[in-house]
Amino acid sequence: SVNWLEQHLSKYSGAVVAVTHDRYFLNNVAEWILELDRGRAIPYEGNYSTYLDKKAARLKVEGRKDEKRQKRLKEELE
């Protein structure tokens, strides 16, 4: 059962690659999440909820950087 697996993994000191759609399971067992995005590996410390918060913040910063880049490019082309 999922409860048994959660308990087993909480005692396990090694790394695990988990493929799951169970957010509650990830929240209970994940301590680090490694996201693979556009050829980059981005580590996040924390459970799934923390990962979602940190990813949203990262994307917001990236969006602002992209907007600034686009604005500079537009100004250079004018």
MODELLER restraints for C-alpha pairs under 7 A, 6 or more apart:
rsr = mdl.restraints
at = mdl.atoms
rsr.add(forms.Gaussian(group=physical.xy_distance, feature=features.Distance(at['CA:6:A'], at['CA:28:A']), mean=6.98, stdev=0.5))
rsr.add(forms.Gaussian(group=physical.xy_distance, feature=features.Distance(at['CA:6:A'], at['CA:29:A']), mean=6.09, stdev=0.5))
rsr.add(forms.Gaussian(group=physical.xy_distance, feature=features.Distance(at['CA:9:A'], at['CA:29:A']), mean=6.68, stdev=0.5))
rsr.add(forms.Gaussian(group=physical.xy_distance, feature=features.Distance(at['CA:10:A'], at['CA:29:A']), mean=6.25, stdev=0.5))
rsr.add(forms.Gaussian(group=physical.xy_distance, feature=features.Distance(at['CA:23:A'], at['CA:48:A']), mean=6.86, stdev=0.5))
rsr.add(forms.Gaussian(group=physical.xy_distance, feature=features.Distance(at['CA:26:A'], at['CA:47:A']), mean=6.50, stdev=0.5))
rsr.add(forms.Gaussian(group=physical.xy_distance, feature=features.Distance(at['CA:26:A'], at['CA:48:A']), mean=5.67, stdev=0.5))
rsr.add(forms.Gaussian(group=physical.xy_distance, feature=features.Distance(at['CA:27:A'], at['CA:47:A']), mean=4.86, stdev=0.5))
rsr.add(forms.Gaussian(group=physical.xy_distance, feature=features.Distance(at['CA:27:A'], at['CA:48:A']), mean=4.98, stdev=0.5))
rsr.add(forms.Gaussian(group=physical.xy_distance, feature=features.Distance(at['CA:27:A'], at['CA:49:A']), mean=6.51, stdev=0.5))
rsr.add(forms.Gaussian(group=physical.xy_distance, feature=features.Distance(at['CA:30:A'], at['CA:46:A']), mean=6.67, stdev=0.5))
rsr.add(forms.Gaussian(group=physical.xy_distance, feature=features.Distance(at['CA:30:A'], at['CA:47:A']), mean=4.80, stdev=0.5))
rsr.add(forms.Gaussian(group=physical.xy_distance, feature=features.Distance(at['CA:30:A'], at['CA:48:A']), mean=6.81, stdev=0.5))
rsr.add(forms.Gaussian(group=physical.xy_distance, feature=features.Distance(at['CA:31:A'], at['CA:45:A']), mean=6.11, stdev=0.5))
rsr.add(forms.Gaussian(group=physical.xy_distance, feature=features.Distance(at['CA:31:A'], at['CA:46:A']), mean=4.66, stdev=0.5))
rsr.add(forms.Gaussian(group=physical.xy_distance, feature=features.Distance(at['CA:31:A'], at['CA:47:A']), mean=5.31, stdev=0.5))
rsr.add(forms.Gaussian(group=physical.xy_distance, feature=features.Distance(at['CA:32:A'], at['CA:44:A']), mean=5.61, stdev=0.5))
rsr.add(forms.Gaussian(group=physical.xy_distance, feature=features.Distance(at['CA:32:A'], at['CA:45:A']), mean=4.43, stdev=0.5))
rsr.add(forms.Gaussian(group=physical.xy_distance, feature=features.Distance(at['CA:32:A'], at['CA:46:A']), mean=5.20, stdev=0.5))
rsr.add(forms.Gaussian(group=physical.xy_distance, feature=features.Distance(at['CA:32:A'], at['CA:47:A']), mean=6.52, stdev=0.5))
rsr.add(forms.Gaussian(group=physical.xy_distance, feature=features.Distance(at['CA:33:A'], at['CA:43:A']), mean=5.87, stdev=0.5))
rsr.add(forms.Gaussian(group=physical.xy_distance, feature=features.Distance(at['CA:33:A'], at['CA:44:A']), mean=5.14, stdev=0.5))
rsr.add(forms.Gaussian(group=physical.xy_distance, feature=features.Distance(at['CA:33:A'], at['CA:45:A']), mean=6.44, stdev=0.5))
rsr.add(forms.Gaussian(group=physical.xy_distance, feature=features.Distance(at['CA:33:A'], at['CA:51:A']), mean=6.99, stdev=0.5))
rsr.add(forms.Gaussian(group=physical.xy_distance, feature=features.Distance(at['CA:34:A'], at['CA:41:A']), mean=6.37, stdev=0.5))
rsr.add(forms.Gaussian(group=physical.xy_distance, feature=features.Distance(at['CA:34:A'], at['CA:42:A']), mean=5.60, stdev=0.5))
rsr.add(forms.Gaussian(group=physical.xy_distance, feature=features.Distance(at['CA:34:A'], at['CA:43:A']), mean=4.42, stdev=0.5))
rsr.add(forms.Gaussian(group=physical.xy_distance, feature=features.Distance(at['CA:34:A'], at['CA:44:A']), mean=6.18, stdev=0.5))
rsr.add(forms.Gaussian(group=physical.xy_distance, feature=features.Distance(at['CA:35:A'], at['CA:41:A']), mean=5.65, stdev=0.5))
rsr.add(forms.Gaussian(group=physical.xy_distance, feature=features.Distance(at['CA:35:A'], at['CA:42:A']), mean=5.08, stdev=0.5))
rsr.add(forms.Gaussian(group=physical.xy_distance, feature=features.Distance(at['CA:35:A'], at['CA:43:A']), mean=6.28, stdev=0.5))
rsr.add(forms.Gaussian(group=physical.xy_distance, feature=features.Distance(at['CA:36:A'], at['CA:42:A']), mean=6.37, stdev=0.5))
rsr.add(forms.Gaussian(group=physical.xy_distance, feature=features.Distance(at['CA:44:A'], at['CA:51:A']), mean=5.93, stdev=0.5))
